Structure formats: structure tokens, C-alpha cells
Amino acid sequence: MIMPPFNDRKYPHRGGVLDLTPRTTAPEEPAARILENFEELGLSDETLRVVLRLSATYRRRRRSIEQQMARLAHELRTTPESLTDEGLTAREPLHQKYAELFGELGLHGDEYVALVMGALSEPEQLRLMEIYSAEMRDELEALGPVIKDAVAPRFGLVGLDGRPGELDCVGRPLMAATS
């Protein structure tokens, strides 16, 4: 099948900026960013061991859920028989189970993020959030022109010179912030 050409300025989501594909909220690795920043966070050897143990347990459980989902996806593949009235009826519980596993994966991610964060002291948690915020800000500023093209011409973006919520926060057009 030949796909028609498209105007990526008019439809930026097709270029991947606004990908609406359903994905689990479960992180692939809930401890990765902590481990990447362990020196800056000043984590003790014991805290690192706890985080690594949690990470290993998380990955094993996640992989088990993903294998169950893969088996169900195989059972749900489209065949001529699956499109009959009987086939469609037989697929309903399989879709339900797949949805349950998808939700379980998300909940599993939430639980482990909480456990990993709980392994950190309050100052370590605060420092980690500062690191995350700085990384996100830098990434968004680097992607400013791409984001601007994705939302233009109906919307505009403003960069803030202060923290969100501050009364004296001054906005400037995003292009000024990224050029």
C-alpha cells in the first residue's frame, strides 16, 4: 500500500512529536536515573545495594508480565476464524486478560518507583528531583523549536525565567529562549 504524502508542518504528530500510541506508564527501569546519578546524590554502598536489589526484582516481574502479554498477543492474532461471530466472542476474555496485565504492569511500576524512592533519604530524594527537573528543563529547551513547530500556528509557547507559580515569573517567546 502506498501512503499519501503529508505536510509535517500541518500534521506534526506523524513525525513522532505527538505519538498517541498506548504505552504502559511502568518505567523500563525505575532505578536507572538514581544509579546514573549515584555519585552526585552521594549514595552509600548499602543504599546502592538496596536499589540494585529492587531493580533486579522489578525487572524479573516486569519480564514475566511482558511474556504473558506476548503469549496473549499471539493468541489474539487475526485469523479468518477469529473474525467470525464465535471467534470474536472467544477473543473477549483474552482482550480482558491483556488489559488486566497492561494495568498490572503500570501498578507494578508505581509500586517499585515508590520502593526505590523510599530507599533514599529525604535530602537524596530532593536532590534527585532537582536533577530530574534540570534535565527535563534542558531537554525541553533543546527541543523548543521542534515543539514550537508541533503546536504552531494555533498555539504559542512561552519560556519562563523563574519557577512555575512564582508571581514575578516573566515569560518570553520560546524561540527567544532557544535561539
N, C-alpha and C positions, 0 to 999 in steps of 0.2 A: 504494500500500500504506500502510495506517495503522499507525504504530508505537505499541506499547502505552506507557502512561505508565510512568515508572520513578522510583524513590526514589533521588535522588542522594546521600543520606546512606549508603544501603546499597550503592550502586554508583557510587562517585565517579569511577571510570575513564571512565565515559560522559560525564562533564563535561570531559574533556580532561586531567585531572591525571595520569593514568597511561595515556598514549596508547601502545599497543603496535604502532602501525603501523611496519613495517620502513622504516628510513631509512638512507641512507649515513652513514658516520662522517666522510666528507670534508667539511671546512668549506666553506661557500659562499665565504668569503674568508679565507684563512689569515693575511693581514696586517692585517685590519681593526682589530683591537684594538691592534696596535702603532701603526698610523697614528693611531688615536684618541688615544693617549697619548704621541705623539712628543715633545711639549714636556716632559712630566713625566719621560720617560725621558732627555731631553737628547740625542736622536739627531742625529748630524751630517748635513749635506746629502748626503754620499756614501752613508751608511747608508740614508737615506731613498730615494735613487735606486735602490740595490740592492733594497730591499724592494719598491719600486714595480715594478721590472722583473720580479722574481719573481712578484709578484701578477698582472701582465699575462699572463705566460706560463702561470701556473696557470689563470687564467680561460679563456684560449683552449683549453687542453687539456680542461678540465672541460666546456666547452660542446660540444666535439667528441664527447666520450663521451656526453653527455646527448642529443645529436642522434641518435647511433647507437641509443641506448636507445629514443628516441621512435619511430624507424623500426621497430625490432623490436616495440615495443608495438602499433604499427599492424598489423603482420603477425600478431600474436598475438590480435588482437581475436576475440571469439567470434562465429562464424557457424554456421549449421546444418551446413555442410561440415566445419568444424573439430572438430565433436563426434562425427564418425564414427570408426571404428577407424583408418582411413587418415589422417584429419585429426589425430587425437591423436598418432599415430606421427610424422607430419610436423612436429608442433609441438615435439617433444622437443629437437631441436638448436637451435631458436630460443630455448627456455627456457634451455638450457645457455649459449648465447651471451649472453643477457640477464644471467644470473648472473655470467658472467665479467666483463662490463662493470661490473656493480654492484661486484664485488670490485676491479676495476681503478680505479674511481673512489675507493674507500676507500684503496687503496695510494697513489694519486696524491696524495690529501690528506695522508697521512702523510709522504710524501717532501717535499712543499712546506712543511709545517709545520716539518720538520727543517731545510730550507734557509733558511727565514725566521728561525728561531731561531738558526741558525748565522751569520746576518748580524749578530747582536747580540753585543756583548762579554758576558763573564760577569756583570759588575755590572748591565748593562742587562737581561740575562735574569732575574737575581734580582729586580730592581726590578719587572719585568713580572709575575713570579709573585706578588709582594706585592700588586700592583694587582689581578690576577685574583682572588686569594684574598679580598681585601677586598670586591670587587664581588660575588663569589659569596656570601660571608657575609651581606652586606647584603640581597641578593636573597632568600636563604633565610629570613632573619629577617622580611622584609616579607611573604613568602608563608607564614609559620608557621601562621596559622590555617587556610589552605587545605590545607596538607599535613597538619595535625593532623586535620581532618575526613576527609581521604582515607584515613588509616590507622586511625582510630578505628572501633570501640571495641576492636579486638583488639590494637592496638599503641599505645605511647606514645612521645612524642618528648621528648628532654632536650636543653636548650641547655647548652653547656659554657662555663664562664667563662675557661678557659685554652685552650691549644693542644691539639689531639688528641694523645694519647700522653703528655702530662705527668702525672706521678704525683699532683700536687696539684690536678688538674683537678676542679672542682666542678660537678656537674650540677644543673640546675633544670628544673622542668616548662616545656615550651616556651611555654605560654600566659603564664607569668610573664615569659618573655623577650620576648614580642611584645605584651604589653599595657601 
